[in-house]
Amino acid sequence: MSKIMRSLAEARPSRLTPEPAPDDLSMIMSYPRQAERRRTPARRLVLAGAGLAAIAAVTAAVALRPSTPGDVSAAPSTAASTDLLLVAAQHNDGKAVESGRYWVVRAEHGSPGMTVEQWLATRAGDPSVGYFRGTSGGWTVRPMEGHTADNNFLVAGLPRSAAQLAGLPTEPGALKARLLDWYAEKGTTESRDEFLFYAGAGLVLDLPVPAPVRAGAYRMLAQLPGIEVLGPVTDALGRGGAAVGYSRRGDGGSVGQQRLVIDPATGEALARESWTDGVRLSYTAILKARWSDGTPPAASELD
């Protein structure tokens, strides 16, 4: 049994076209960020480590149909992903509700290959601050243009506040209904399921929602079609994990896939990757996502 499968066995529960990588920092640092999104925006999904209910399905699926990094056709059925998502919900059921003055997210984006840390304010009057570091050199501060506590967080392209996210329902049916109200408000051309996938994926990965809301989002995602377990993978930073994918064949015949990589031993997200026909085009690797009651540091103070 591989290291990943051992990690899974030890765990206990308590759009589909690829998104091009941003060509410059304005795509990340300015706001509105993709307010007029592409028809199939990219968001991220994270699974917590699998418990006993998911072990048999995942182990059998990986053993019988091993998935190579670009092999979309080798993906197992969605039954295993449903089990994993439900176990992930159980992990979040047991987590404490947290909050803070700032939501801090650090991620590496490739290509072009840069690390970005954002201090996103949750309280009126506090400034949001962004930092970036290229492949060489230290950190540089960049303004978060147009960001306020009222609009700092995107849910499938819709700007929301931390308070709005905290007030989302925890029951999956009620959460789905609320998100569909936002879908109607947006007036998008994407399908309801696409919108729900990207909204739910953001809620479970890198948006500042309480653990019970994240658990509800996992359960909502488990009811959506098209999510597949891909098995053991290695992300762009060389970190081993397990992945789920959401794929669609485009009009030209190409297969686009959003791949979400997680560490099954901890249940933490590692990365979201965009693939087309077995080629990784871009990625966002999450390095940390946490609350802080401090103030944004000087660029020279970042590690």
TORVOGU-368434 format. One line per field, with one value per residue (C-alpha): residue number from 0; residue in one letter; chain; x, y negated, z. Coordinates in steps of 0.02 Angstrom, whole numbers, plus 50000, padded with zeros to 5 digits. Each point is the difference from the previous one (the first is absolute). Layout:
N
kepa <- NUM; ... $
nuke <- a; ... $
tise <- A; ... $
px <- X; ... $
py <- Y; ... $
pz <- Z; ... $
This chain:
303
kepa <- 0; 1; 2; 3; 4; 5; 6; 7; 8; 9; 10; 11; 12; 13; 14; 15; 16; 17; 18; 19; 20; 21; 22; 23; 24; 25; 26; 27; 28; 29; 30; 31; 32; 33; 34; 35; 36; 37; 38; 39; 40; 41; 42; 43; 44; 45; 46; 47; 48; 49; 50; 51; 52; 53; 54; 55; 56; 57; 58; 59; 60; 61; 62; 63; 64; 65; 66; 67; 68; 69; 70; 71; 72; 73; 74; 75; 76; 77; 78; 79; 80; 81; 82; 83; 84; 85; 86; 87; 88; 89; 90; 91; 92; 93; 94; 95; 96; 97; 98; 99; 100; 101; 102; 103; 104; 105; 106; 107; 108; 109; 110; 111; 112; 113; 114; 115; 116; 117; 118; 119; 120; 121; 122; 123; 124; 125; 126; 127; 128; 129; 130; 131; 132; 133; 134; 135; 136; 137; 138; 139; 140; 141; 142; 143; 144; 145; 146; 147; 148; 149; 150; 151; 152; 153; 154; 155; 156; 157; 158; 159; 160; 161; 162; 163; 164; 165; 166; 167; 168; 169; 170; 171; 172; 173; 174; 175; 176; 177; 178; 179; 180; 181; 182; 183; 184; 185; 186; 187; 188; 189; 190; 191; 192; 193; 194; 195; 196; 197; 198; 199; 200; 201; 202; 203; 204; 205; 206; 207; 208; 209; 210; 211; 212; 213; 214; 215; 216; 217; 218; 219; 220; 221; 222; 223; 224; 225; 226; 227; 228; 229; 230; 231; 232; 233; 234; 235; 236; 237; 238; 239; 240; 241; 242; 243; 244; 245; 246; 247; 248; 249; 250; 251; 252; 253; 254; 255; 256; 257; 258; 259; 260; 261; 262; 263; 264; 265; 266; 267; 268; 269; 270; 271; 272; 273; 274; 275; 276; 277; 278; 279; 280; 281; 282; 283; 284; 285; 286; 287; 288; 289; 290; 291; 292; 293; 294; 295; 296; 297; 298; 299; 300; 301; 302 $
nuke <- m; s; k; i; m; r; s; l; a; e; a; r; p; s; r; l; t; p; e; p; a; p; d; d; l; s; m; i; m; s; y; p; r; q; a; e; r; r; r; t; p; a; r; r; l; v; l; a; g; a; g; l; a; a; i; a; a; v; t; a; a; v; a; l; r; p; s; t; p; g; d; v; s; a; a; p; s; t; a; a; s; t; d; l; l; l; v; a; a; q; h; n; d; g; k; a; v; e; s; g; r; y; w; v; v; r; a; e; h; g; s; p; g; m; t; v; e; q; w; l; a; t; r; a; g; d; p; s; v; g; y; f; r; g; t; s; g; g; w; t; v; r; p; m; e; g; h; t; a; d; n; n; f; l; v; a; g; l; p; r; s; a; a; q; l; a; g; l; p; t; e; p; g; a; l; k; a; r; l; l; d; w; y; a; e; k; g; t; t; e; s; r; d; e; f; l; f; y; a; g; a; g; l; v; l; d; l; p; v; p; a; p; v; r; a; g; a; y; r; m; l; a; q; l; p; g; i; e; v; l; g; p; v; t; d; a; l; g; r; g; g; a; a; v; g; y; s; r; r; g; d; g; g; s; v; g; q; q; r; l; v; i; d; p; a; t; g; e; a; l; a; r; e; s; w; t; d; g; v; r; l; s; y; t; a; i; l; k; a; r; w; s; d; g; t; p; p; a; a; s; e; l; d $
tise <- A; A; A; A; A; A; A; A; A; A; A; A; A; A; A; A; A; A; A; A; A; A; A; A; A; A; A; A; A; A; A; A; A; A; A; A; A; A; A; A; A; A; A; A; A; A; A; A; A; A; A; A; A; A; A; A; A; A; A; A; A; A; A; A; A; A; A; A; A; A; A; A; A; A; A; A; A; A; A; A; A; A; A; A; A; A; A; A; A; A; A; A; A; A; A; A; A; A; A; A; A; A; A; A; A; A; A; A; A; A; A; A; A; A; A; A; A; A; A; A; A; A; A; A; A; A; A; A; A; A; A; A; A; A; A; A; A; A; A; A; A; A; A; A; A; A; A; A; A; A; A; A; A; A; A; A; A; A; A; A; A; A; A; A; A; A; A; A; A; A; A; A; A; A; A; A; A; A; A; A; A; A; A; A; A; A; A; A; A; A; A; A; A; A; A; A; A; A; A; A; A; A; A; A; A; A; A; A; A; A; A; A; A; A; A; A; A; A; A; A; A; A; A; A; A; A; A; A; A; A; A; A; A; A; A; A; A; A; A; A; A; A; A; A; A; A; A; A; A; A; A; A; A; A; A; A; A; A; A; A; A; A; A; A; A; A; A; A; A; A; A; A; A; A; A; A; A; A; A; A; A; A; A; A; A; A; A; A; A; A; A; A; A; A; A; A; A; A; A; A; A; A; A $
px <- 50000; 50070; 50041; 49843; 49892; 50077; 49961; 49821; 49983; 50065; 49882; 49846; 49857; 49937; 49942; 50069; 50108; 50168; 50030; 50152; 50129; 50002; 50125; 50029; 49963; 49850; 49899; 50031; 50024; 49864; 49813; 49877; 50097; 49921; 49836; 49956; 50063; 50028; 49855; 50086; 50101; 50123; 49983; 50077; 49938; 50076; 49963; 50038; 50087; 49891; 49930; 49950; 49846; 50105; 50150; 49928; 49935; 50159; 50118; 49904; 49983; 50184; 50055; 49888; 50014; 50161; 49999; 50151; 50016; 49921; 49886; 49825; 49924; 50073; 49896; 49893; 49814; 49927; 49946; 50172; 50003; 49831; 50069; 50153; 49900; 49885; 50150; 50073; 49838; 50017; 50175; 49931; 49854; 50126; 50098; 49980; 49926; 50136; 50005; 50120; 50042; 50086; 49987; 50177; 50030; 50170; 50008; 50122; 49934; 50079; 50032; 50068; 50061; 49974; 49950; 49860; 49945; 49839; 49942; 49814; 49910; 49838; 49961; 49952; 50142; 50141; 50104; 50029; 50181; 50084; 50180; 50085; 50166; 50067; 50113; 50145; 50008; 49904; 49822; 49921; 49841; 49861; 49836; 49838; 49906; 49815; 50003; 49895; 49931; 49834; 50066; 50163; 49944; 49939; 49873; 50003; 50031; 49881; 50078; 49948; 50052; 50064; 49838; 49897; 50106; 49984; 49811; 49984; 49891; 50086; 49868; 50047; 49826; 49981; 50177; 49963; 49841; 50094; 50135; 49869; 49926; 50172; 50005; 49837; 50067; 50154; 49906; 50142; 49996; 50085; 49892; 49935; 50109; 50156; 49962; 49967; 50162; 50108; 49909; 50012; 50181; 50046; 49906; 50093; 50173; 50054; 49852; 49980; 49845; 49963; 50035; 49813; 49972; 50149; 49926; 49835; 50092; 50086; 49831; 49927; 50145; 49977; 49827; 50064; 50040; 50169; 50124; 50123; 50137; 50166; 50105; 50181; 50084; 50146; 49964; 50106; 50105; 50041; 49882; 49913; 49813; 49836; 49895; 49824; 49957; 49857; 50011; 49912; 50034; 49997; 49921; 50167; 50021; 50129; 49974; 50015; 50017; 50009; 50103; 49999; 50145; 49989; 50108; 49895; 50100; 49947; 49848; 50081; 49996; 50162; 49956; 49877; 50063; 49933; 50031; 49958; 50024; 50118; 50108; 50005; 49978; 49995; 49988; 49968; 50088; 49934; 50138; 49895; 49825; 49966; 49920; 50101; 49956; 50164; 50040; 50076; 50189; 50131; 50061; 50169; 49918; 49928; 50092 $
py <- 50000; 49830; 49864; 49906; 50153; 50027; 49820; 50025; 50159; 49915; 49851; 49994; 49878; 49900; 49401; 50099; 49925; 49960; 49829; 49914; 49949; 49813; 49909; 49862; 49954; 49892; 50159; 50046; 49835; 49892; 50002; 50045; 50161; 50082; 49914; 50033; 50178; 50121; 50116; 50138; 49923; 50099; 50024; 50124; 50151; 50087; 50168; 50051; 50166; 50152; 50107; 50182; 49973; 49934; 50114; 50151; 49898; 49899; 50147; 50108; 49859; 49956; 50182; 50044; 49839; 49909; 49821; 49921; 49810; 49969; 50149; 49931; 50159; 50101; 49909; 50115; 49978; 49855; 50116; 49991; 49811; 49993; 50104; 49891; 49839; 50065; 50050; 49827; 49927; 50106; 49931; 49823; 50043; 50019; 49840; 49842; 49844; 49868; 49818; 49855; 49828; 50065; 50154; 50039; 50107; 50040; 50094; 50034; 49970; 50079; 49957; 49861; 50062; 49882; 50009; 49885; 49967; 49904; 49924; 49979; 49889; 50059; 49840; 49830; 49876; 50127; 49997; 50157; 50028; 50113; 50056; 50090; 50088; 50055; 50146; 49898; 49856; 49948; 49949; 49845; 49914; 49969; 49908; 50099; 49879; 49986; 50129; 49965; 50108; 49999; 50077; 50089; 50177; 50074; 50140; 50063; 49823; 49910; 49881; 50036; 49950; 50115; 49969; 50059; 50157; 50032; 49988; 50133; 50151; 50157; 50123; 50049; 49976; 49828; 49954; 50052; 49895; 49847; 50021; 50019; 49834; 49924; 50092; 49915; 49834; 50018; 50043; 50107; 50108; 50147; 50145; 50015; 50152; 49910; 49851; 50112; 50094; 49844; 49918; 50157; 50028; 49825; 50023; 50159; 49942; 49821; 49893; 49949; 50100; 50082; 50186; 50046; 49903; 50089; 50166; 49953; 49952; 50170; 50086; 49890; 50042; 50185; 49985; 49920; 50106; 50008; 50000; 50146; 50072; 50005; 50087; 49965; 49854; 49880; 49815; 49870; 49971; 50185; 50033; 50167; 50006; 50064; 49910; 49977; 49931; 49915; 50023; 49953; 50029; 49836; 49966; 50032; 50170; 49949; 50061; 49863; 50047; 49908; 50105; 49976; 50077; 50035; 50078; 50149; 50012; 49826; 49960; 49836; 49931; 50003; 49929; 49966; 50039; 49971; 50137; 50019; 50166; 50062; 49842; 49891; 49821; 49908; 50027; 49915; 50085; 49949; 49972; 49935; 49935; 49936; 49866; 49859; 49863; 49911; 49864; 50027; 50010; 49907; 50093; 50023; 50093; 50139; 50165 $
pz <- 50000; 49953; 50125; 49948; 50024; 50172; 50043; 49945; 50100; 50158; 49985; 50108; 49974; 50160; 48548; 49924; 49868; 50078; 50070; 49924; 50127; 50038; 49892; 50128; 50179; 49954; 49973; 50181; 50091; 49923; 50027; 49934; 49972; 49849; 50036; 49819; 50003; 49861; 49973; 50095; 50141; 50103; 50186; 50118; 50093; 50151; 50079; 50176; 50034; 49967; 50139; 50001; 49893; 49857; 50016; 49911; 49855; 49978; 50021; 49878; 49874; 50003; 49995; 49854; 49901; 50042; 49940; 49919; 50010; 49831; 49986; 50014; 49932; 50144; 50131; 50111; 50024; 50099; 50142; 50080; 49988; 50086; 50144; 50013; 50000; 50136; 50106; 49970; 50066; 50157; 50029; 49994; 50113; 50141; 49971; 50102; 49923; 49978; 49945; 49997; 49939; 49842; 49892; 49943; 49846; 49924; 49834; 49861; 49825; 49848; 49872; 49999; 50168; 50145; 50181; 50059; 50178; 50031; 50164; 49969; 50124; 50078; 50097; 49930; 49996; 49998; 49840; 49899; 49951; 49873; 49982; 49858; 49974; 49832; 49965; 50067; 50123; 50154; 50036; 49924; 50061; 49875; 50033; 50002; 49889; 50036; 50139; 50154; 50140; 49906; 49839; 50039; 49963; 49836; 49997; 49821; 49941; 50118; 50128; 50180; 50175; 50136; 50095; 49851; 49989; 50186; 49985; 49866; 50045; 50061; 49936; 49821; 49927; 50077; 49947; 49822; 50001; 50062; 49870; 49864; 50056; 49969; 49833; 49949; 50061; 49892; 49841; 49936; 49844; 50086; 50058; 50176; 50036; 49938; 50111; 50150; 49971; 49994; 50144; 50107; 49953; 50058; 50163; 50045; 49949; 50027; 50052; 50183; 50045; 50168; 50009; 50004; 49837; 49923; 50054; 49918; 49840; 49996; 50016; 49863; 49885; 50035; 49921; 49840; 49847; 49916; 50145; 49983; 50108; 49905; 50131; 50052; 49912; 50024; 49991; 49910; 50157; 50015; 50145; 50000; 50024; 49933; 49872; 49941; 49829; 49911; 49811; 49840; 49817; 49904; 49832; 49915; 50083; 50130; 50178; 50130; 50181; 50165; 50120; 50188; 50096; 50187; 50135; 50060; 50161; 50057; 49895; 49945; 49823; 49902; 49830; 49861; 49826; 49825; 49871; 49816; 49912; 50134; 50007; 50155; 49941; 50165; 50186; 50166; 50145; 50170; 50127; 50143; 50037; 50175; 50109; 50079; 50123; 49965; 49877; 49827; 50018; 49903; 49848; 50081; 50145; 49893; 50000 $
